[in-house]
Amino acid sequence: MVEVAAGLSPRGWRFANRFGDRITYVEADLPGMLANKRRILAELGGELLAETMAAADCGSDIARRALRLRAELRRLDAMGLDGRRAN
């Protein structure tokens, strides 16, 4: 699961606690925001969560393609199809 523009959202922490290693949750944001979040997590004792963070500029071509792919996967899910594997 990828959360784009995660900011200071606690979703990644909540998902990690709830689902453990049954899912991979990646928080993507601008490098400056991730540095701030890593600092805050370190102060709170959540250093390991920082390993699930990825720097991303949502204005880049790669990020735009990833967002389009995410939208397509949601569309397939809404149709009852699983776009991540052959049905």
C-alpha positions as CSV (number, residue, x, y, z in Angstrom):
1,M,0.0,0.0,0.0
2,V,1.4,3.4,-0.9
3,E,0.2,6.6,0.8
4,V,1.1,9.6,-1.4
5,A,1.8,12.9,0.2
6,A,1.6,11.2,3.7
7,G,2.7,14.3,5.6
8,L,2.4,13.7,9.4
9,S,-0.4,11.2,8.9
10,P,-0.4,8.3,11.4
11,R,-1.9,5.8,9.0
12,G,1.4,4.0,8.3
13,W,1.9,3.5,12.0
14,R,-1.6,2.3,12.5
15,F,-1.5,-0.1,9.6
16,A,1.9,-1.5,10.8
17,N,0.5,-2.1,14.3
18,R,-2.7,-3.6,13.0
19,F,-1.4,-5.8,10.1
20,G,2.3,-6.3,10.9
21,D,4.1,-7.9,8.0
22,R,0.9,-9.1,6.3
23,I,1.1,-5.8,4.2
24,T,3.7,-3.5,3.0
25,Y,2.8,0.2,3.7
26,V,5.0,2.8,2.1
27,E,4.6,6.5,3.0
28,A,5.8,8.7,0.1
29,D,6.4,12.5,0.5
30,L,8.8,15.2,-0.3
31,P,12.3,14.7,1.2
32,G,11.9,17.6,3.7
33,M,8.6,16.3,5.1
34,L,10.1,12.8,5.4
35,A,13.1,14.2,7.3
36,N,10.8,16.0,9.7
37,K,8.6,12.9,10.2
38,R,11.7,10.7,10.7
39,R,12.9,13.1,13.4
40,I,9.5,13.0,15.2
41,L,9.3,9.2,14.9
42,A,12.8,8.9,16.4
43,E,11.8,11.1,19.3
44,L,8.8,8.8,19.9
45,G,10.7,5.6,19.5
46,G,9.3,4.7,16.1
47,E,12.6,4.6,14.1
48,L,11.8,1.3,12.4
49,L,8.7,2.9,10.7
50,A,11.0,5.4,9.0
51,E,12.3,2.5,6.8
52,T,8.9,2.4,5.1
53,M,9.2,5.9,3.8
54,A,10.1,6.9,0.3
55,A,11.0,10.4,-1.0
56,A,8.8,11.3,-4.0
57,D,8.0,14.4,-6.0
58,C,4.4,13.9,-7.1
59,G,5.0,16.3,-9.9
60,S,7.5,14.0,-11.6
61,D,6.7,11.8,-14.5
62,I,7.3,8.6,-12.5
63,A,5.0,9.7,-9.7
64,R,2.3,10.7,-12.1
65,R,2.5,7.2,-13.7
66,A,2.3,5.6,-10.3
67,L,-0.8,7.6,-9.4
68,R,-2.4,6.6,-12.7
69,L,-1.6,3.0,-12.0
70,R,-3.1,3.3,-8.5
71,A,-6.3,4.8,-10.0
72,E,-6.5,1.9,-12.4
73,L,-6.1,-0.7,-9.6
74,R,-8.9,1.0,-7.7
75,R,-11.1,0.9,-10.8
76,L,-10.4,-2.8,-11.2
77,D,-11.1,-3.4,-7.6
78,A,-14.4,-1.6,-7.9
79,M,-15.3,-3.9,-10.7
80,G,-14.6,-6.9,-8.5
81,L,-11.3,-7.7,-10.3
82,D,-7.9,-7.9,-8.8
83,G,-5.5,-6.0,-10.9
84,R,-2.5,-7.2,-9.1
85,R,-2.7,-10.8,-10.3
86,A,-4.4,-12.9,-13.0
87,N,-8.0,-13.9,-12.2
